[in-house]
Structures are given as C-alpha cells and as structure tokens.
Amino acid sequence: MIFFERKTMKFLDVHAHVFPENIAEKAVGFLESYYECKWDGTGLEQDLVESVLAAKITKCIIFSSATKEAQVRNINNYIASLQNKYPHLFIGFGTMHRDFADYGAELERIRRLNLKGLKFHTDFQGFYVDDPAMMPIYEAAGEDFPMLFHIGDRKSPLSSPERLLNVIHNFPRHKIIAAHMGGYSVWNEAWKYLIGTPVYMDISSTIRYIGKEETRKLVLAHGPEKVLFASDYPAVRHKEAIEDVLSLDLGNEINEMIFYKNAERILNITL
C-alpha cells in the first residue's frame, strides 16, 4: 500500500444515515432486507457518534429521507437537533418530498435551521429523480445548496443514472452529488451516463461490491477532484470505510481530495 500519513489527514464523511430511537431498528431491518445484506451499525444516534469518534472523523454529514410529505418537517427538525447537539461532529442535510405543497417556505426554514444541503432517495420516496414536479424544487434549492442523490438500483428505475443526467443538464451550475459512484448495483450505467460529467460522486457502498480495481478505474476516469469520501453508515462503520478507500492505493494527494478537500470546496468550509 502507498504510504499514508494518518496523523495529518482529515476526514469529511458526506453520507451517513441516522434514525430516531423509536424507528431505527425497523428502518435498518427494512434496508437490510431490501439490499439483501447485513449492516454494521444500528442507525442510532449514539452508535453513529461512537463510530465517528472511533475513526477520528473530522465532520460527518447526516440525514434521513422523508418517504411521505407529512414527514418532511419532523425529519428536518430531528436532523437540525442532532447538528445543534453535536456541532463539532455533524453537518445536517435536510429532506424534501415531491408532494410537499409549500416547498419554498420549507426550503427557507431548512436554511434557517442551518442545514447545509438536501438528500434525496427517490427509490423509497416514490418518484423519479427527473420527475417534472421536482424541477421547481431543485431550482428553488439554488446553486449554493448541495443536493445528494442516491443513484442506481437494479430493482428500480426511479434513481437511474440516465435520469440524473437529465437533472444535470437542466441545472448545470448546481452542486449535485451522485451517491455510490453514480450507480449502486448498476455501475455499467454510471460508466455510460455519468462518468466524466460535472457531477460529484460519493464513494460509499461501491468498493465492497465491484472490487478495488473497478472502483479505482471509476475514480480515475471520473476525476478524483469530483469524488467524495462517504461511509453510508450504518451500512459500514467509519474505520472500515476509511480502510476501503485506502485499499485503492491512490496516494496521499488524491486521498486528501477524496477524504476532505473536495467536500470543503462544495460546502465552502475549512476543517
């Protein structure tokens, strides 16, 4: 493995799920069943905090997705409460749903809550990434508000890489992040539609599925300046997520880009 100076490296995880105590077990159980795999974490606040601290993660973006419009405000309040409780650890992203009527007012409230972006998981939210009804919401979010999308699913066309490309074409100046290197379980479509485009990609839930060599090819072909470190907690704990990226043997300069520098640029912060 290429030499890695752990003491000087910072880590900004752009992709971690967290759930309230009353639904965490049910939510993680559903996800394990849907994705047909065992997840490492519980999805609970304390377990997430322990995972972050154990790996010496500098900052971690947290979120949860509203599967119904009635959940939007409560989830945004919950994520904001955790961000306020752990300002040294967490950066919160808000949620929005296609059927939320007064999306403009809620987007303004999301900003007042000091949440720093939006997360969409349209497979579970029940609409296509490029649904015409979503275009005004994306426009209202604005160019300075990062939007992270779960992309790719062999079981569903709702989050297809091709459909995200339509969003990118409509909003070329927006900060759009495609999770899972642009195509969870359909990485051939990521190669076809997204690799080499201006979209940012997070590297979560990829290496363990397609292997180190194929992931390395994806990163280098897309451009490491557009790739972001991500754990997909509770799917993987943070120590293991770091080791997965290091296994790609990309070198310190590229590791710095992926682990924190690219995310600093997107969020306009300095760790």
Buried (B, 14 or more C-beta within 10 A) or exposed (E): EEEBEEEEBBBBBBBBBBBBEEEBEEBBEEBBEEBEEEBBBBBBBEBBBBBBEEBBBBBBBBBBBBBEBEBBBEBBEBBBBBBEEBEEBBBBBBBBBBBBEEBEEBBEBBBEBEBBBBBBBBBBBBBBBBBEEBBEBBEBBBEBBBBBBBBBBEEBEBBBBBBBBBBBEEBEEBBBBBBBBBBBBBBEBBBBBBBEBEBBBBBBBBBBBBEBEBBBBBBEEBBBEBBBBBBBBBBBBBBBBBEBBBBBEBEBEBBBBBBBBBBBBBBEEEE
